[in-house]
Amino acid sequence: MIPWADDRARQWTFAAAGLLAVFSLTATLTYVTENPVYLVPIVLVVASGALVWVRPAWAAPVAACGAGIAAGWSAELSTLWPTVAALVFVSVAEERADTPWMGWAGGLVGATLSLILTSSASAAPFLGTFLGGVLGLLLRSRTRTERLEGEAEELRGQAAWLEQRTSVARELHDVVGHHVTAMVVQAEAGQVGGDPTETLRKIGDLGRTALKELDSLVVHLRDPEAPLTVSAPPRLLDIDELLAEPLRRAGVEVDVRIQDELTLDEVDVLTVYRVAQEALTNVARHARARHAWVELTRGDDSLRLRVSDDGVGPPTERARGSGLLGIEERVTARGGTVELVGRPGGGAILDVTVPVAPVGTP
């Protein structure tokens, strides 16, 4: 769909071409007093212009025929060459083919016949054909460029929408899914033993946190301009104090080792936290492990997070929409790498590397 601005530009240029043809034909009427037969091309050209107005779908061939008629008489009627230019312009601009030829053919055939069939030799019809054809090509180029820009803008909007949808789906899976998993773990641990009141309190706390995070995601869905945030930015210490706690209550021993004095920005911390969150959630859901290890270290220009367990090992195939795919999307968006392999002696190792600014970079 051509934008309205392009439609107006097209209307203005066609109106200018129509006025040029009207002035040209009006001036040509002075020749009729010399020879009434000159009224024939004027009538035919006017009829072709009227047909173009009434049947826009026929514009290219009809305008090309009108240009041929005007060009054929323009050697004797010198004031007709602007009409040739106007009709060739309309034909070239309106032709649906990728390479317009009707307007050029009509003008050139008529101009050539004017040289052959009349005693007068004039370059005016060739000039009119060339001028009208070039202007028609310029309008086509402008229209096509604007249309491509509009389509590109639409595709960019669709890509942004898909990226937003993927981000929300990933956050929904990571945040809400983790809290729900933790609630299930707490409930199962409460069935085995422990204080039921304390277990219910913890489940309630987890449920309220999940609802807060869900509300934040819903706000972003309703208003894409709203920032996609969580209620409380995580800390690296939360990996040990919050993420590992549900597994420990379920009887899984979790060792968390975080390199001392790590200097990371909020984006790096959130990336590492979310990856660790999903990895530990997968351990709770699927690994059937007794022991899990989380290790976070930093090199000069990269972070390395290793989450391993002594459970059943990595899955043979990854289901669409699984947490592993979410981890890959999150890490590859930062230019990092993800590797999931079996652990010697049983279990799985998730090895994630994320590039970060070198130490000391402002």
N, C-alpha and C positions, 0 to 999 in steps of 0.2 A: 504494500500500500504506500503510495507516494504521499509524504506529509503535506498538510494543507499549504505550507509556505511554497512548496514546489508547484502545487496546483496553481497558486496565484501567479507565480513566475511564468508558468506555462501559458496561462490565460493572457497575461500582459504581452508576452512575445507574439502570441497568435493574433492578439488585437492589433499590435503594431504591424504585423504582416498584412492583415486585412485592410488597415488604413492605407498602407503603401500601395496595395493592389487597387483600392478604390481611387486614389489620386492618379495612379497610372492609367486606369481605364477612363477616368474622366478627361484626362488630357488627350487620350486617344480618340475621343469622340469628335475632336476638331477635324480629324481626317475624314470623317464620314461625309462632310459637306463636299469634299473633293471626289469621293467615290463611295457610293452607298454600299458596295460590296464589303467594305471594311467593317460594316456592322456585324457581319457573320462571325468573325473571331471574337468580337466583343461579347456578343450574345452567348457564344459557346463557353467562353471563359467565365462569364457571370453565372451561367447555369452550373458549371462545375463547382464554382465557389459555393453556390446555394446548396448543391448536393452534399458537399463536404459538411456544411452546417447542419443539414437535416439528417444525414447518415454518417455520424463520426466514424463508424466502423469501416466505412469505405474511404476514409480520408486519403490513405496513401495512394491507391490506384487512381482515384478520381482526380486528386491534385496533380499526379504525374501526367495524366492525360491533358488536363488543363494547361500544365506547363508546356507540354509538347505543342499544343495548339498555339499558345501565345508565342513560343519561340519560333514556330514556323512562319509567323506573320511579322515578327519583330524586325526583320530586315527592311520591310517597307514601312512598318509602323514603329518608329524608333522609341516611342514612349512606352512600349509594351515590356521592355526588358525588366523594369522593377516588378511587374506582375509575374514574369518568369521566375524571378528570385523568390518572391513570396510563395508561389505554389510549390516550387522545388523544396523550399524550407519546410512547408507543412508536410509534404510527402515524406521527406527524409525523417523528420521528427516523429511522425506518427506510424511509420512502418514497423510491424511487429518483428520482422526478421532481425537476426543479430547483425547482419551486414545489409544495410538498406541500399537498394539499387533502383527502385522504381522511379523516384524523383530524378535521379541522375540520368537514367535512361530516357525518360520523357523529355527532359530539357535538351539533352545532347542530340537526340533524334530530330526533334523539331528544329534545333539550330542548324544541324547539318542539312536538313531538307530546305531550309531557307536559303542556303548557299547554292543548292543544286537547282531549285525550282524558280528562283527569282534572279533578276539581273543585278540586284543590289547585294553587295557583300558587306557584312557587318559582324563585328566581334561582340556586339552587345548581348545577344542571346547566350553566347558561351560565358560571358562575364556574369550574367544573371544566374545561370545554372551553377556556376562555381560558387558565387557568393551565397546563394540560397542553400546549396548543399553543405558548405562549410558551417554556416550558422545552424543548420539542422543537426549536424554532427555534434556541435558544441552543446546544444540543448540536450541531446540524447546523453552525452557524456555527463553533463551536470545532473540530469535526472537519475541516471544509473548510479552515480557516485552517492547522491543523497539517499537513494533506496538502499544501497549497500551499507551506508553508515547507519541507517535506521535498523536494518536487519542485524548489524553487528551490535548495536546498542541493546536490541532485544535479546540477543544471545548472551551478552554480558549480564543482563538482568537475570536471565534464566540460570546462568552459571553461578551468580551470586546467591540466588535462591537455593540452588542445590547445595552450595557450600554451607549456607546457613542451616539447611535441613540436616546435612550430615553432622555439623557441629552440635546441633541440638540433640540429635539422636545419640551422638557419642557421649555428650554430657549426661543425658538421661540415663543411658546404660551405666556409665561409670558411677555417677553420684547416687541416683535413686537405687540402682541395682545393688550397689554395695551395702547401702543401709538396710535394704530388704533382706539381703543375704545375712547381714549381721543379726537382724531380728530373728531369722530362722535359726541361726546358730545359738542365740541366746535362749530361744524357746526349747530347743532340743537339749541344751545343757541344763535348763531348769527341770526338765523331766527326769534327768538322771539323778540330780541331787542339787543341793544348795538352797538358798533362801528364796522361796517363790516370790515374796514381796519385792526383794531386790531385783530379781529377774524381770518381773513385770515393770518395775520402774525403769530399768535399762531399756526394755523393749519400747516403753512409752517415749523415752528420750530419743531413741533412734527413729521412731515413727514421726515425731514432731520435726526432727531435723530433716528427714526425707521430704516431708510436706513443705517445709520452707524452701528447700532446693527446687522442688517441683513447681512451686509458685513462681520462683524466679525464672524458670525455663518457660512457663506459660506466658509470663509477661513479655519475654523475648519473642515468642511465637506471634503474639498479638501485635507487637510493635517491633518490626525488624530493626528499627533504629536504636532501640534500647540495648544497652550493653549486655552481653552474655556473661553474667557474673554468678558467683556463688555467695552465699550469705556471709561466710567467714573465710578469708584467704588462708590456705593451709600453711603450715610450717614443716620443715623437714623432720623435726622431732615428732610431729603428729603421725609419721609413719610407724614409729615404735609405740607411741602412747595411744593412738586411736585405731589405726588400721590393723595392727597385729593383735590387739586386745581380744576381738571376737574369736580368733583362732585359738588363742591361749585358753579362753573359757571353754572352748570345745575340746580341750585336751591336746592341742597341737603346740609343740614347743617351737617358738619363733625367736630366732636370733637376728637382731638388726644392728648392723655396723655402718655408721655414717662417718666419713672422714672428718676429722676435726677442722674447724675454721674454714668451712666451705663458704665462699662468697658468690652468691647467686642472685640474679634478679628475680622478680615475681613470676615472670613467664617461665624461667627455668625451673623454679621451685614447683609451680603448678604442673608442669609437664612431668617431672619426676614423680610427684605425688600421685597424679592420676594413673601413671603407668604402674606404680607400686600398688595402688589401690585395686586396679583391675587384676593384676597378677595375684595378689593375695586373695581377692574374691574368687578367682578361678581355683586357687588351692583349696579354699573352703568348700567350693561346690563340687569339684571333680577329682581332686588329687587323691583323696583318702590317705593323706600323709600323716606321719607322726612328728615330723620335724621339717621346718622351713627356715631358709636363710635369706636375708636381704642385705646386700652390700652396695654402698654408694661411694664411689671414689671419683676424683677429678684429676685429669691430666692438664697440660698447659692450655689446650684448646678444645677439650671434650669432657663430657660427663659419662660415666659408665655405671649403669645400674644392673645388678645381677640378682635375680630372684630365683631360688632353687628350692626343691623339695625332694623328699624320699618316697613319693607316692607312686602312682601307677604309670607315670611317664606322660609324654606329650601325646595329644590326640593324633590319630592317623590322618584325619582330614578336618578342615576348619569349616564350621557351619557359617553360612552367610549371616552377618549381623552379630557374630560372636565378639566377645571381648578382645580376642587376639587380633581380629581385624581392626577393632577400634584402636588398639595399641599401635598397630602398624600405621594407620592413618595419622594418628597424633604425632608419631615420631618422624615419619617421612615428611610431614608438613614442616618439620623443623630441620630437615636435611640430615636426619640421623638414620641409623640402621637397627634392625631387630633380627635376632636369631633365637630360635627355639629348638633346643636339642635335648636328647636324652642325657640323663646324668649317670655317670658310671656307678654301678651298684644299685640303680633303680631310681626313678623319679625323672624330673625335668629341670632344665635350666633355661631361663629367659634372660638373654644377654642384650641389653639396650645401650646404644651409644648415641649421644646427642651432642652436636657441636655447640660450643659456647665461646664467648669472646675470651681471648687470651688474658691471663692474669695481668693486671696492671693497665688494661685498656680502659680509657675513660668511657 
